């Protein structure tokens, strides 16, 4: 990037969520965090960033005590994936079916994924879409208030006119400007 950052980007196979195996997501977070720690061992300060599920994965790097990270920059994030999968959104029916067919309940999935969905205590910036039906603004705002009550410093930015996919596009197009604000 032009503003002096070394960037390590990760992509992952959507089957991590679509397969119906609850252990795949925590394993992915552990593997990517280990790889990130190895790649960045000679860097003095790190700034985790991510959008949507990638933000949840990047939280894993920010929570590592052996590295010095700045508060991360995230978007369309913070919702518990188990709640989304077992919620009322009809788009999630195939995912719900995949997990229930393998014997997972909503409660079990929340428990298995609890560490993945625990925010970093060192704080972060999070941008949210007002029309996002995946990371619902009303629900995540309540969570953010709970986290702030635990003295987690969180700066929020709401783009009321954006959906989940709109937030992903906005983040991709504005990450460099968000980094410049740091």
N, C-alpha and C positions, 0 to 999 in steps of 0.2 A: 504494500500500500504506500501511497505517496507520503503519508504523515508519519513514517518512521516505524511502523509496526511490522514485526515478522508474523505472518499469519499461518496457522496450522488449521486447515479445514478438514472436517470429517463428514462423510456421508454414510448412511446405513441402509440396509435392506429393509423395506417395510414389513417383510415377513416377521421381523422381531416382534411386531404387534399383531400382525394378521394371522400368525401360525396358531395362536391359542395356547402357547406355552408360556406361562407366567415367569419362568426363570430366565427367559431370553433377554428381557429388558435389563434387569439388574446385572446380568453377565456382560451385556454390551457396555453398560456404564462403567463397570470395573475394567474391562479390556481397553476401552478408549481412554479412561483416566490413566491407566498404567502406561499406555503408549504416549499420551500427552506428557506425563511426568518424565519419561525417558527423553523425549524430543526436546523438552524445555529445561533440562537439568542445568544448563549453562546460562540460562536467562535469569536476571535478577528480579524482575517483576513481570507478572502475567496479568492479562486482562481477559477473562472468559467472556464469550459472547455466544448467543444462540437464539434461535427463533423456533417457536412451537416445540415439538418433541426435542429438537436440538438444544433448546434452552435447558430443558430438564436434564439432559445429558451433560451439558456444560456446567450445571450446578455441581455435579460430582467433582469436577476439577477445582472449583472454587472452594469446596469444603475440605480440601486436603490441607492438613496443618503443616506439612513439610515444605510447602511452597508459599511464596509471598504473592498474593493476588490482590489486584485492585478490585473494588466492587464491580461486578459484572454488568453487562448491558444485554438485556433480554427483551423479547417481545412475544406476544400471544402465548404466554406461558403461565405456569403456576397452578393449573387445574390438575386434579388427580385423574389420571387416565382411566382408572377403574370406575370412577363416577361417570365419566363420559361414556364408557363402553356399556355400563349397566343402566344408563339414564334413558330418557324417553326419545332421544333423537333417532329417527328411523334410519339414518345413514349408518348407525352403529350396529344394526341388527346382525350383519354377518360376523362382526367381531364378537358380539355377545354370544352368538351361536358357537363360534370356534372355542371360546373359553368354557362355556357350559358343557359342551360335548366332551371336553377333557376334564370335567369335574370341578372346575373353579367356580366359586360363588363370588359375588360382589365383595363381601367381607374378606374372603381369602385373598383376592386380588389386591385389595387395598393394603392388606398386611404385608404381602410379598413385595409390593412396590413402595412401601412407606418411606424407606430411606431415599429412594430416587426422587420422591416428591417432597422431601424435607428441604426447605430453602437454606441457602448458606446464611449463617448468622452474621457474617461480615458486611452484609448489605448489598444492594444492587439497584439498578435502574430497570424499570419494566414498563414497556409500552403495551397498551391494551386497546383492542377495537371495541367500540360501543355496539356493533352489530355482530360480534363474534358469537356463534352458537356452539363452538367447541370450547373456548375459554370464555365463559359467560361473564361479562363485566360485573354484574351484580354479585355473583358467587365469589369471584376472585377478589373483588373489593372487600368483602367480608373477611376473607383469609388474610389479605394484606393488613387489615386493621388488627387482626389477631397477632400477626407477626410483628407489627409495629409495637403492640402492647408488650411484646417480649424484648423490646429494645433493639429490634433489627432495623437498621436504617434503610428505608426504601423510598426511592423517588419514583413517582408514577407519572406517566404521560398517557392521556387518553385521546384517541382519535375516534370520535363518536361515529363517524360515517363509514368506518371500515369493518369488513367481515374478517374471518380468520385468514382466508387466502389473501385478502387485501392487506392484512397486517404483515404477512410473509413478504409480499411484494414491497410494501413500504419499508420494512426492515432492510431487505436486500438493497434497496435504492438509497437508504439513508444511513447505513451503518457508518460510513466514513465521516459523515457530519456528526453523528453521535460520538464517535471516537474523538473528534476535534473538540467536543464540549468537555471532555474529561480533563 
